[in-house]
Amino acid sequence: MASSSSILLAAVALAALFAVGSCGAALSFKAGSGCTPSRLVLIPSVAISEVEVKEKGADDFTELKEGPTGTWTLDGKAPLKTPLSVRFAAKSGGYRVIDDAIPAGFKSGAVYKTSMQL
């Protein structure tokens, strides 16, 4: 039979694992230099990969090109239909989607916060 100190130690270890696992950084996107109505430059606050956006009313996502220093760029031929949803691969694994992450009228330098913790 396990002693009460062993049970207490196991409970503390589980609580610590839970606390560490639930403390992620909040994800935000900064609109980088050079944004226009037809060009989107995103700088995520945490490391992500395979970034795509879906325009309002679109059926499919469009891939952004990864640039230097963690930037992601989409050069459209026409003004982007906003708000934009963002889909990406998290470095910890799996894909995530944030609906309406980039609002209408996005501008270079603006930061768009999400409630997603990574």
C-alpha positions in Angstrom: 0.0 0.0 0.0 1.3 3.4 -0.9 2.2 5.8 2.0 0.5 9.1 2.3 3.7 10.9 1.5 4.1 8.9 -1.8 0.5 9.9 -2.8 1.2 13.5 -1.9 4.4 13.5 -3.9 2.6 12.0 -6.9 -0.2 14.6 -6.6 2.3 17.5 -6.5 4.2 16.1 -9.5 0.9 15.9 -11.5 -0.1 19.4 -10.5 3.4 20.7 -11.7 3.0 18.9 -15.0 -0.4 20.4 -15.5 0.7 23.9 -14.6 3.7 23.7 -17.0 1.6 22.3 -19.8 -1.1 24.9 -19.5 1.2 27.9 -19.4 1.7 28.8 -23.1 2.4 32.1 -24.7 -0.6 34.0 -26.1 -0.5 34.1 -29.9 -0.7 37.5 -31.7 0.1 38.6 -35.2 1.8 41.8 -36.1 1.2 43.2 -39.5 4.7 43.8 -40.8 6.1 46.6 -42.9 4.8 46.7 -46.5 1.2 45.7 -45.9 -1.3 47.0 -48.5 -4.9 46.0 -49.2 -3.5 43.2 -51.5 -0.3 42.4 -49.6 -0.2 40.8 -46.2 3.0 40.5 -44.1 2.5 38.6 -40.8 4.9 38.3 -37.9 3.6 35.8 -35.3 4.6 36.3 -31.7 5.5 32.6 -31.3 7.2 30.1 -33.7 4.6 28.6 -36.1 4.9 27.1 -39.6 2.9 26.4 -42.7 0.9 29.6 -42.4 -2.2 30.0 -44.6 -5.1 32.5 -44.7 -8.7 32.2 -45.9 -10.4 35.3 -47.2 -14.0 36.1 -46.2 -16.3 34.0 -48.3 -13.6 31.8 -49.7 -13.7 28.0 -49.6 -10.0 27.3 -49.4 -6.9 28.6 -47.6 -4.0 30.3 -49.5 -0.4 29.6 -48.4 1.8 32.4 -47.3 5.5 32.4 -48.2 8.0 32.2 -45.3 10.5 35.0 -45.3 13.5 35.9 -43.2 13.2 36.5 -39.5 9.9 34.7 -39.0 7.8 36.7 -41.5 5.0 35.3 -43.6 3.9 37.1 -46.8 0.9 36.8 -49.2 1.0 39.0 -52.4 -2.5 39.0 -53.8 -3.5 40.2 -57.3 -6.5 42.0 -55.9 -7.4 43.5 -52.5 -7.8 40.8 -49.9 -11.4 40.1 -48.7 -11.2 40.6 -45.0 -11.5 39.5 -42.2 -8.9 36.8 -42.7 -8.9 33.5 -40.9 -5.4 32.0 -40.2 -4.5 28.3 -40.3 -1.0 27.2 -39.2 1.0 24.3 -38.0 2.1 24.7 -34.4 5.7 23.8 -33.6 4.3 21.5 -30.8 2.3 19.6 -33.4 -1.1 19.8 -35.1 -2.9 22.4 -37.1 -4.8 25.3 -35.6 -7.3 27.7 -37.1 -8.2 31.2 -35.8 -11.3 32.6 -37.5 -11.3 36.3 -38.3 -7.8 36.8 -36.9 -6.9 39.7 -39.2 -9.6 42.3 -39.4 -10.7 44.6 -42.2 -8.4 47.5 -42.7 -5.3 45.8 -41.4 -2.3 48.1 -41.3 1.5 47.8 -41.0 2.6 47.9 -37.4 -0.8 46.9 -35.9 -0.8 43.9 -33.5 -3.8 41.6 -33.6 -4.1 39.5 -30.4 -5.8 36.1 -30.2 -7.0 34.1 -27.2 -5.0 31.1 -28.4 -2.3 29.8 -26.0 0.6 27.9 -27.6 
